[in-house]
Amino acid sequence: MSPLLSVVGSLVLWVGGALLVAGAAIVGPHRLARLRTELAPRLWSVRRPLVALGAVLLASAVGRSALQTVSELFGLRLTGLIYAIEGNFVAWVQATFVTPELTVYFSGIYVYGYVFLLVFPFVAYLALPDTTTLKRLIVAYGLNYSIGLVVYTVVYAHGPRNLMPDMVTSLLFTYNPDFMALTSEVNEAANVFPSLHTSLSVTVATFAVLTRGEYPRWTPVALWLSTSVVLATMYLGIHWLTDVIGGIALALGSVYLSYRFVDEEGETDRDVDVDGTAA
């Protein structure tokens, strides 16, 4: 079996198991049972943001290498500036805190915990009768990816493990070299600012806080996982602190805009009669 298939198989197994446990413990059997009968209409109600997100992901997958070339040729080269701002902070993190146990933990969080963190809210909010929160989440995901893709094209910057390999170790790959087969399919070496792992994780955590009334058990889990992912990006030597700060700003901006876009769309829909004429 190839390294990529091995990692993907392991990812599906572990994340699938975690979704089953979290679904029962957090969403609850009653909501899940109702979702089975109302799945189609709920998916139909979020079809537009879902299609838009799919288009963004497809564009990212298809055009990633081409945009990377554009960035390399014309992008702002900010690696030196980032290093001048924060220096050896990430190197200090590794020199101070690295242990075998933490490396195992943060490696698992960066791959398995991150995927679970992104997928579970989709299931949880799909299980709610009102799909407004799900629409906001999907729009926020789309904004994170689309804005991130634009910034990745404009900014050409390498991570700390690439700039100073003698001081910062690629702990994710030394722990499990097979992970490189997966990350190379979705990332480029110069795609570091902002950190999308950070932005999407903080986006999920923000939604968890905003919807704590619906899923009070999910809020502490989401905060724990998102914080762990953010720390993992630096502990593993993948991102600068600057990338993390940029990711947090992107997340908060995306959540804010998602509320604006979805709520404005909802107001427009309410102003139109069922026959399509203005009210």
Summary of the structure (lengths in Angstrom):
residues: 279
radius of gyration: 19.9
end to end distance: 60.4
largest distance: 67.2
contacts: 894
relative contact order: 0.15
helix: 78%
strand: 2%
